[in-house]
């Protein structure tokens, strides 16, 4: 009888130990090279779920309890989707200067989270093809279809099959909708291309940072390269160093570089402060929430760059960004 009691006690202790080894929380740790933030944020639709401190050397480590599902990891100016559930132990490695290219997850839960990274890289590769929206519709559909097949294969080969059914179904719906999204973008681009060669819509009496107001007609006789941006726009701010470099290289030539802030009135002072702090060059204008010019160019996202010729006609309703080599090639072709 004593032997039986001892065996039962041992079995109970073993079961208890096994139970204790199953963590009821997520562990997130890692290192950020070229770190540009002192915190990481884990977000869901309801807001910030957890703020994680990043040390001076770029290392971080913390835990959180979650309801299994989709989250957002926000790091500096970048963000990536996550799938988290208690017991996951994720080690994150990334370089802040090459966010998606360097981002990698290791440990329990790595597969589904690396899927999110690879998915974004594939979409980015497609979207950043400068010739994508100038292709024939046939070639465009062919390229989008090829990317869709790659994404579906990625999903089938990487994402575990035992995840929450609602999450898996949502990912499948997203894959299905990518073709629709890119086709809508293609149609929008064709509308933009139809503006090329026409008299440009005009902006009138926008506030000039240096005082007074400026209208598009004030710049007639010059090429006008317009940057539509806002202080809250991360991708806009990424283009600023490139824009400043181009402006410096073309200083004194027959071209005006005009940056138009689309910030709301409540951020008017933020705009003025950023112009001063970042020593923004060129003609710095504030649209005063007048969006007629923006709407005329079918702007649905920023930054957007527009090039207008000396006669006031639209040369490029969707001009290359300052960071694109195609911009300088375009300027050279125009002999600016």
C-alpha positions in Angstrom: 0.0 0.0 0.0 2.9 2.4 0.9 4.5 1.6 -2.5 1.2 2.5 -4.3 0.9 5.8 -2.4 4.6 6.6 -3.2 4.0 5.9 -6.9 0.9 8.1 -7.0 2.7 10.9 -5.2 5.6 10.7 -7.7 3.2 10.7 -10.7 1.4 13.8 -9.2 4.7 15.6 -8.8 5.8 14.8 -12.3 2.5 16.0 -13.7 2.7 19.2 -11.6 6.2 19.9 -12.9 5.1 19.5 -16.5 2.2 21.8 -15.9 4.6 24.4 -14.5 6.8 24.3 -17.5 4.0 25.5 -19.8 4.2 29.3 -19.6 1.0 31.3 -19.5 2.7 34.3 -21.0 4.7 35.4 -24.1 8.4 36.2 -23.9 9.8 38.8 -26.3 13.6 39.5 -26.4 16.2 40.5 -28.9 18.6 43.1 -30.2 18.1 46.1 -32.5 21.2 47.3 -34.5 21.4 51.0 -35.3 18.7 51.5 -32.7 16.6 54.6 -33.1 14.0 54.1 -30.3 14.0 53.6 -26.5 10.7 51.6 -26.4 8.9 49.0 -28.4 5.1 49.0 -28.4 2.8 46.0 -28.8 -0.6 47.2 -30.1 -4.0 45.8 -30.8 -7.2 47.5 -32.0 -7.9 48.7 -28.4 -4.6 50.5 -28.2 -1.2 49.8 -26.6 -1.1 46.4 -24.9 2.5 46.6 -23.7 5.4 49.0 -23.8 8.9 47.3 -23.8 12.0 49.2 -22.7 14.9 49.1 -25.1 18.4 49.5 -23.5 21.1 51.8 -24.8 22.8 48.8 -26.5 19.6 47.9 -28.4 18.8 44.9 -26.3 15.4 44.3 -24.8 13.5 41.5 -22.9 10.0 41.4 -21.4 6.9 39.3 -21.0 3.2 39.8 -21.5 0.0 37.8 -21.2 -2.2 37.8 -24.3 -5.3 36.4 -25.8 -4.1 34.4 -28.9 -4.4 36.5 -32.0 -3.0 39.3 -34.2 -1.0 42.2 -32.8 1.3 45.0 -34.1 4.9 45.5 -33.1 5.8 49.2 -33.4 9.5 50.0 -33.4 10.5 53.6 -34.1 9.1 54.6 -37.4 8.4 51.0 -38.5 5.9 48.3 -37.6 5.2 44.7 -38.3 2.3 42.4 -37.6 2.6 39.6 -35.1 0.7 36.5 -34.1 1.1 35.9 -30.3 -0.2 33.4 -27.9 0.9 32.5 -24.4 3.9 30.1 -24.3 5.5 31.8 -27.3 9.2 32.6 -26.7 10.3 34.9 -29.5 13.8 36.2 -30.1 13.8 39.2 -32.4 16.8 40.4 -34.5 16.6 43.5 -36.6 18.6 46.4 -38.1 16.6 49.7 -37.7 18.0 51.0 -41.0 16.8 47.9 -43.0 13.7 47.0 -41.0 12.0 44.3 -43.1 15.1 43.1 -44.8 16.9 42.3 -41.5 13.9 41.4 -39.3 14.0 37.8 -38.2 12.1 35.8 -35.5 13.6 32.7 -33.7 12.1 30.4 -31.1 8.7 29.1 -30.3 6.2 31.0 -32.6 8.8 31.9 -35.2 7.1 30.4 -38.3 3.9 32.5 -38.4 5.8 35.7 -37.5 8.5 35.2 -40.1 5.6 34.7 -42.6 4.4 38.2 -41.9 7.9 39.6 -42.7 8.3 37.6 -45.9 4.8 38.5 -47.0 5.6 42.3 -46.6 8.9 41.8 -48.5 7.2 40.2 -51.4 4.5 42.9 -51.6 7.1 45.6 -51.3 9.1 44.0 -54.1 6.1 44.1 -56.3 5.0 47.6 -55.3 8.5 49.1 -55.7 8.8 48.0 -59.3 9.0 51.5 -61.0 7.6 50.0 -64.2 4.6 48.2 -62.6 1.9 50.7 -63.3 3.2 51.6 -66.8 2.9 48.0 -68.0 0.1 46.9 -70.2 -2.8 45.5 -68.2 -2.0 42.0 -69.5 1.7 42.2 -68.2 0.5 43.9 -65.0 -2.0 41.1 -64.2 0.7 38.5 -65.1 3.1 40.0 -62.6 0.5 40.4 -59.8 -0.6 36.8 -60.4 3.0 35.5 -60.0 3.3 37.4 -56.7 0.0 36.0 -55.5 1.1 32.5 -56.2 4.3 33.1 -54.2 2.4 34.5 -51.3 0.0 31.5 -51.3 2.9 29.1 -51.4 4.5 31.0 -48.5 1.4 30.7 -46.4 0.9 27.0 -47.1 4.6 26.2 -46.3 5.2 28.4 -43.3 2.1 29.1 -41.3 1.3 26.3 -38.8 -2.0 24.5 -39.4 -3.0 24.4 -35.7 -3.5 28.2 -35.2 -6.8 29.9 -34.4 -9.3 29.2 -37.3 -10.5 32.8 -37.4 -6.9 34.0 -37.8 -6.1 31.5 -40.6 -9.3 32.3 -42.5 -8.5 36.1 -42.2 -5.0 35.5 -43.7 -6.6 33.5 -46.6 -9.0 36.3 -47.3 -6.2 38.8 -47.4 -4.3 36.7 -49.9 -7.4 36.6 -52.0 -7.9 40.3 -51.9 -4.3 41.3 -52.9 -5.2 41.1 -56.7 -8.2 43.3 -56.2 -6.1 45.9 -54.2 -3.4 46.1 -56.9 -5.9 46.3 -59.7 -7.6 49.2 -58.0 -4.2 50.8 -57.6 -3.5 50.2 -61.3 -6.8 51.9 -62.3 -6.0 54.9 -60.0 -2.6 55.2 -61.6 -4.1 55.3 -65.1 -6.3 58.2 -64.0 -3.2 60.0 -62.8 -1.4 59.4 -66.1 -4.3 61.0 -67.9 -3.4 64.3 -66.2 0.0 64.3 -67.8 0.3 67.0 -70.5 -2.7 68.9 -69.2 -2.8 72.3 -67.6 -2.0 71.7 -63.9 -4.6 72.2 -61.2 -3.5 75.2 -59.1 -3.0 76.0 -55.5 -3.6 79.6 -54.4 -2.2 81.7 -51.5 -0.8 78.9 -49.5 1.1 80.1 -46.4 4.8 80.4 -47.0 7.0 79.6 -44.0 9.3 82.5 -44.8 6.3 84.9 -44.8 3.4 85.9 -47.0 1.7 83.4 -49.3 2.6 81.6 -52.5 0.6 80.4 -55.4 1.5 78.0 -58.3 1.3 80.9 -60.7 4.1 82.7 -58.8 6.4 79.9 -60.0 5.5 80.0 -63.7 8.6 79.9 -66.0 10.3 77.2 -63.9 9.9 73.5 -63.5 8.1 72.8 -60.2 8.8 69.7 -58.2 6.1 69.3 -55.5 6.3 67.2 -52.4 2.9 66.6 -50.6 3.7 65.6 -47.1 2.8 65.9 -43.4 4.7 65.9 -40.1 3.0 62.7 -38.9 3.9 60.8 -42.1 6.8 58.4 -41.5 7.5 57.6 -45.2 7.4 61.4 -45.9 10.2 62.0 -43.4 12.3 59.2 -44.8 12.4 61.1 -48.1 13.5 64.4 -46.5 17.3 63.8 -46.6 17.1 62.7 -50.2 15.0 65.7 -51.1 17.5 68.1 -49.4 20.4 66.5 -51.4 18.6 66.9 -54.7 17.7 70.5 -53.9 21.3 71.2 -53.1 22.5 69.6 -56.4 20.0 71.6 -58.4 20.3 74.9 -56.5 20.3 77.9 -58.9 18.8 75.8 -61.8 15.5 76.4 -63.5 13.5 74.4 -61.0 11.7 75.2 -57.8 11.3 72.6 -55.0 8.0 73.1 -53.2 7.0 71.1 -50.1 3.3 71.4 -49.2 2.3 70.4 -45.7 -1.1 68.8 -45.5 -1.2 68.9 -41.7 -4.4 69.9 -39.9 -4.7 73.3 -38.3 -4.0 71.8 -34.8 -0.5 70.7 -36.1 0.3 74.1 -37.7 2.9 74.9 -35.1 4.3 71.4 -35.3 4.9 72.0 -39.0 6.7 75.3 -38.4 8.8 73.7 -35.7 9.8 70.8 -37.9 10.8 73.1 -40.8 13.1 74.9 -38.4 14.5 71.9 -36.6 15.2 69.8 -39.8 16.4 72.9 -41.7 14.1 72.1 -44.5 15.0 73.9 -47.7 13.1 74.9 -50.9 9.7 76.6 -50.7 7.9 75.4 -47.6 4.2 75.9 -47.8 1.2 75.1 -45.6 -2.1 74.2 -47.3 -4.3 75.5 -44.5 -6.5 72.4 -44.9 -7.4 73.5 -48.4 -7.4 70.2 -50.2 -8.7 71.2 -53.7 -5.2 70.9 -55.2 -4.7 67.5 -53.5 -8.1 66.1 -54.6 -7.5 67.3 -58.2 -4.4 65.0 -58.3 -6.4 62.0 -56.8 -4.0 61.8 -53.8 -5.0 59.0 -51.5 -1.7 58.5 -49.7 1.5 60.5 -49.1 4.2 61.3 -49.8 3.2 62.2 -53.4 5.5 64.0 -55.8 4.4 66.0 -58.8 6.4 67.6 -61.6 5.1 70.6 -63.5 6.7 72.2 -66.5 7.6 75.9 -67.0 4.3 76.5 -68.9 2.2 75.1 -66.0 1.4 71.7 -67.6 1.7 68.5 -65.7 4.7 66.5 -66.7 4.4 63.8 -64.0 1.3 63.5 -61.8 3.1 60.8 -59.9 6.8 61.7 -60.2 9.6 59.6 -58.9 10.6 60.1 -55.3 13.8 61.9 -54.3 15.2 58.5 -53.2 14.7 57.0 -56.7 17.4 57.1 -59.3 14.7 57.7 -61.9 14.2 61.3 -60.6 17.7 62.4 -61.6 17.4 60.5 -64.9 14.2 62.4 -65.6 15.8 65.8 -64.8 18.7 64.9 -67.1 16.3 64.0 -69.9 14.6 67.4 -69.4 18.0 69.1 -69.4 17.2 70.9 -66.2 
